[in-house]
Every structure is written in C-alpha cells, then in structure tokens.
Amino acid sequence: MAELSIPPTLRFASYNIRKARGLDGQRNPGRILDVLNELGADVIALQEADRRLGDRPAALPFRMIETDTDFEVLPTAQNDVSLGWHGNAILLRKGIEAAGVKRIDLPGLEPRGAVYFEVDLGPLSVAVMGAHLGLMRRHRRLQLERLATQVQDVDDAIILGDFNEWSARRGLEPLTPKFTVLSPGQSFHAARPVAALDRIAHSSAIKVADAGVDQGKLAKLASDHLPIWADLMLPRPSLSAKA
C-alpha cells in the first residue's frame, strides 16, 4: 500500500466586518481587505458582508477583491450585487476547489441564513458552513440544530462564524457530540475585547495546530469585531491508495 501524505493543514478564519464600517465611523472596504490579506488564511467566512437595504449590495466591491487580494468569492448570493446570503460570504484562496454550494435558511424571529460548501482536496472532502447566529439563545440553539442536521451524515465538518454567544459553557449544546467548539480568544468589542463571540466548531477528526485573534492596529479599527483564525489539520483519507 502506498503511504498517505501528511494531512493537509489549512488556515480557516472568520470575521464580522460590520459592512466595512470601522470604529471611526468610516465605511472603508480597502481597510477590511488589508486586514484580510494579513490573516494569511485559505478560507474566510465573513459576516455582515452585505448592506441591509434594497438589493443588499456588497460591502466589499467584487472588483477590489479581484484586484487587491488573492481570494475568490464563493458564489452563494441570489443576485448580482450581494457578496453572500443573509450577509454570510465566503472567500477562498485562489486554487482551492469548492463543491456542493448551497444556502441554508435558519429558524428564528429575525431572518437568518448560513452558507454551505465542501472543500475538495482530491481524496478528501470537508464540509464547511459560515453562519451569523441570532441574538436570542433559544433561537441560536435552533439554528445550531439546523446546522448540525446539515452534516449529520458527513464525517468531517467545520462551522465558522459569529455565534453571538457570550457564555463559554451554555448555548452550544446542539453541536455535541459531533463538534468541538474552538474559541481562539476574545474578539468583541474590537476597542476593548471582552467576549469570544466569534468561534470555529470542528468535528473530532480535525485537529487544531494553532489559533488566534488578530489584535493588530488595523484590525482594532476596521470593524467592531476582531477576526479569528485557526490552522486546522484535516484528517487523512480513510482509504490508502494502492501501490
């Protein structure tokens, strides 16, 4: 039997960009893109990536993403002007293949949604979801149940997003036992971080090599959230290639 290669490690990140409006009150998409470029991530889940009114135009212009970054936008929008679905958008480093893209409606009082896709790494496929959960815990629990149901038949899965959960112990029960919830650190409020609202949940076979919160000067100004990241070691394929 041929020996399998070392499990790939990819950097996953999540960032609530508040429609590119910084703590100085200025809407500055270029500043957000500078923060994203500094993360060194392969997959980035964005929240509040589209404006709320009208057709929900993208807060980050497509042209700027194309010219100023090494990312491509995962096609999750329902129109030609939005970056994502219910403000959830995914950026993939060029060269990363994605499949199975779909939008997920989430239950709750206010309209919420999530986006789903699969990172295609040849013999290995990992399901990834980006989400921005609601403001009430009972709704968040229902939303997490919906996300867990989406991957109940999937071996390897990751959830990235603004979980909006202030507690370190309560509210995340629907993700057990399949997921481990990673809180890389306090990410809100950017001016004085006191809560780990932004989190990454991963299934058991996926291991964390490193993780953190970007607390750089630019990140502390660009949005009211700080971006989080994690270097995740993806599992080996279940079957060895024949020699």
C-alpha positions as CSV (number, residue, x, y, z in Angstrom):
1,M,0.0,0.0,0.0
2,A,1.3,3.5,-0.8
3,E,1.9,5.7,2.2
4,L,-0.5,8.6,2.6
5,S,0.8,12.1,2.6
6,I,0.8,14.2,5.8
7,P,-2.7,15.6,6.5
8,P,-3.1,19.0,4.9
9,T,-3.3,22.0,7.2
10,L,-5.4,24.9,6.1
11,R,-6.0,28.2,7.8
12,F,-9.6,29.0,8.4
13,A,-10.8,32.4,9.5
14,S,-14.0,34.2,10.5
15,Y,-14.6,37.9,10.5
16,N,-17.7,40.1,11.2
17,I,-16.8,43.1,9.1
18,R,-19.9,45.2,10.1
19,K,-20.5,46.2,6.4
20,A,-16.9,47.6,6.3
21,R,-17.8,50.4,8.7
22,G,-14.9,51.0,11.2
23,L,-14.9,52.4,14.7
24,D,-14.1,55.8,13.2
25,G,-17.5,55.7,11.6
26,Q,-16.0,55.5,8.1
27,R,-17.0,52.8,5.6
28,N,-13.7,51.6,4.2
29,P,-13.6,48.4,2.3
30,G,-9.9,48.8,1.4
31,R,-9.1,48.7,5.1
32,I,-11.1,45.5,5.6
33,L,-9.2,43.9,2.6
34,D,-5.9,44.9,4.2
35,V,-6.9,43.1,7.4
36,L,-8.0,40.0,5.4
37,N,-4.7,39.9,3.5
38,E,-2.8,40.0,6.7
39,L,-4.6,36.9,8.1
40,G,-2.8,34.5,5.7
41,A,-6.0,32.4,5.6
42,D,-7.1,29.9,2.9
43,V,-10.8,30.0,3.8
44,I,-12.5,33.1,5.3
45,A,-16.1,33.3,6.4
46,L,-17.4,36.9,6.5
47,Q,-20.5,38.1,8.4
48,E,-22.3,41.4,7.7
49,A,-20.7,41.3,4.2
50,D,-23.7,43.0,2.5
51,R,-25.7,46.1,3.3
52,R,-29.2,45.6,4.7
53,L,-31.3,47.8,2.4
54,G,-32.5,47.3,-1.1
55,D,-30.8,44.6,-3.1
56,R,-28.2,44.2,-0.3
57,P,-25.2,45.4,-2.3
58,A,-21.8,44.0,-1.2
59,A,-19.9,46.0,1.4
60,L,-16.7,44.8,-0.3
61,P,-16.7,45.6,-4.1
62,F,-16.1,42.5,-6.2
63,R,-13.5,44.4,-8.3
64,M,-11.5,45.3,-5.2
65,I,-11.4,41.6,-4.1
66,E,-10.3,40.6,-7.5
67,T,-7.5,43.2,-7.8
68,D,-6.4,43.6,-4.2
69,T,-6.4,40.1,-2.8
70,D,-5.6,36.5,-3.7
71,F,-9.2,35.4,-2.9
72,E,-12.2,34.4,-4.9
73,V,-15.8,34.8,-3.8
74,L,-17.8,31.6,-3.4
75,P,-21.0,32.0,-5.4
76,T,-23.7,32.0,-2.7
77,A,-25.6,35.2,-3.5
78,Q,-29.1,35.1,-5.1
79,N,-28.4,38.3,-7.2
80,D,-25.5,40.0,-8.9
81,V,-24.9,42.7,-6.3
82,S,-24.6,40.8,-3.0
83,L,-21.5,39.1,-1.8
84,G,-23.3,36.4,0.1
85,W,-26.5,35.1,1.7
86,H,-28.0,37.0,4.7
87,G,-24.7,38.7,4.9
88,N,-22.7,35.5,5.1
89,A,-20.0,35.3,2.4
90,I,-17.0,33.0,1.8
91,L,-13.6,33.9,0.4
92,L,-11.4,31.2,-0.9
93,R,-7.7,31.5,-1.7
94,K,-7.3,31.0,-5.4
95,G,-6.6,27.4,-6.3
96,I,-8.8,25.9,-3.6
97,E,-11.6,23.9,-5.1
98,A,-15.2,24.0,-3.7
99,A,-18.2,22.0,-4.5
100,G,-21.8,21.4,-3.2
101,V,-22.5,25.1,-2.6
102,K,-25.9,25.8,-1.0
103,R,-27.8,28.2,1.1
104,I,-29.4,27.3,4.4
105,D,-32.4,29.0,6.0
106,L,-32.1,29.3,9.7
107,P,-35.1,29.4,12.1
108,G,-35.7,32.4,14.4
109,L,-37.6,35.6,14.8
110,E,-35.3,37.6,12.5
111,P,-34.3,36.5,9.0
112,R,-31.0,34.5,9.3
113,G,-29.2,32.1,7.0
114,A,-26.0,30.2,6.5
115,V,-23.9,29.1,3.6
116,Y,-22.6,25.5,3.0
117,F,-19.9,24.2,0.7
118,E,-17.3,21.4,0.5
119,V,-13.6,21.9,0.3
120,D,-12.4,19.5,-2.4
121,L,-8.9,18.1,-1.7
122,G,-8.9,15.2,-4.1
123,P,-9.5,12.1,-1.9
124,L,-10.6,14.3,1.0
125,S,-13.7,16.5,1.2
126,V,-14.6,18.6,4.2
127,A,-17.9,20.3,4.7
128,V,-17.7,24.0,5.7
129,M,-20.5,26.3,6.9
130,G,-20.4,30.0,7.5
131,A,-23.1,31.5,9.8
132,H,-24.1,34.5,11.8
133,L,-26.4,33.3,14.6
134,G,-29.3,35.2,16.2
135,L,-29.4,37.5,19.3
136,M,-31.5,35.2,21.4
137,R,-30.1,32.0,22.9
138,R,-33.3,29.9,22.2
139,H,-33.1,30.9,18.5
140,R,-29.3,30.2,18.4
141,R,-29.9,26.7,19.7
142,L,-32.5,26.1,17.0
143,Q,-30.1,27.5,14.4
144,L,-27.2,25.2,15.6
145,E,-29.5,22.3,15.5
146,R,-30.3,23.1,11.8
147,L,-26.5,23.4,11.0
148,A,-25.8,20.1,12.8
149,T,-28.5,18.3,10.9
150,Q,-27.0,19.5,7.6
151,V,-23.8,17.5,8.3
152,Q,-25.2,14.6,10.3
153,D,-24.1,12.1,7.6
154,V,-20.8,13.9,6.9
155,D,-17.6,12.7,8.6
156,D,-15.6,15.9,8.6
157,A,-17.2,19.3,9.0
158,I,-16.3,22.9,10.2
159,I,-18.6,25.8,11.2
160,L,-17.2,29.3,11.1
161,G,-18.9,32.4,12.3
162,D,-20.3,35.0,14.7
163,F,-22.0,32.7,17.2
164,N,-23.3,35.7,19.2
165,E,-23.0,33.5,22.4
166,W,-21.5,35.3,25.4
167,S,-21.3,32.2,27.6
168,A,-18.4,29.8,27.5
169,R,-20.5,26.9,28.7
170,R,-24.1,27.4,27.7
171,G,-26.0,27.6,24.4
172,L,-23.8,25.4,22.2
173,E,-25.3,22.1,23.3
174,P,-26.8,21.2,19.9
175,L,-23.2,20.8,18.5
176,T,-22.3,18.0,20.8
177,P,-21.1,15.3,20.5
178,K,-20.0,15.8,16.8
179,F,-18.3,19.1,17.2
180,T,-15.6,20.7,19.4
181,V,-16.1,24.4,19.7
182,L,-12.9,26.5,19.5
183,S,-12.8,30.0,20.9
184,P,-9.5,31.4,19.8
185,G,-9.9,34.4,22.1
186,Q,-11.9,37.5,22.9
187,S,-13.0,39.1,19.6
188,F,-15.6,41.7,20.7
189,H,-15.7,44.6,21.1
190,A,-12.6,45.4,19.0
191,A,-11.9,48.5,21.0
192,R,-11.9,46.5,24.3
193,P,-12.4,42.8,23.7
194,V,-14.4,41.2,26.5
195,A,-16.3,38.4,24.7
196,A,-15.5,35.4,22.5
197,L,-18.5,35.8,20.2
198,D,-16.6,34.5,17.1
199,R,-15.9,30.8,17.1
200,I,-14.9,27.8,15.0
201,A,-16.5,24.4,15.5
202,H,-14.9,21.3,14.1
203,S,-15.6,17.6,14.0
204,S,-13.4,15.3,16.1
205,A,-11.0,14.0,13.4
206,I,-9.9,17.6,12.6
207,K,-7.1,18.8,14.9
208,V,-6.1,22.3,15.8
209,A,-2.4,23.2,15.1
210,D,-2.7,26.8,16.1
211,A,-5.3,29.5,16.6
212,G,-5.6,33.2,17.5
213,V,-7.3,36.6,17.3
214,D,-5.9,39.3,15.1
215,Q,-5.3,42.2,17.5
216,G,-3.3,44.3,15.1
217,K,-3.7,48.1,15.0
218,L,-5.7,48.0,11.7
219,A,-8.0,45.2,12.9
220,K,-8.8,47.2,16.0
221,L,-10.2,50.0,13.9
222,A,-11.7,48.3,10.8
223,S,-14.8,46.7,12.5
224,D,-16.3,46.2,15.9
225,H,-15.2,42.6,15.8
226,L,-11.7,41.2,15.6
227,P,-11.0,38.4,13.1
228,I,-10.3,35.0,14.4
229,W,-8.3,32.2,12.7
230,A,-7.3,28.6,13.2
231,D,-4.8,26.3,11.5
232,L,-6.7,23.1,11.2
233,M,-5.1,19.7,10.4
234,L,-7.5,17.9,8.2
235,P,-7.8,14.1,8.6
236,R,-6.2,11.5,6.3
237,P,-8.4,9.9,3.7
238,S,-10.0,6.7,5.0
239,L,-8.6,4.5,2.3
240,S,-4.9,4.2,1.2
241,A,-4.1,4.4,-2.4
242,K,-2.9,1.2,-3.9
243,A,0.8,0.8,-4.5
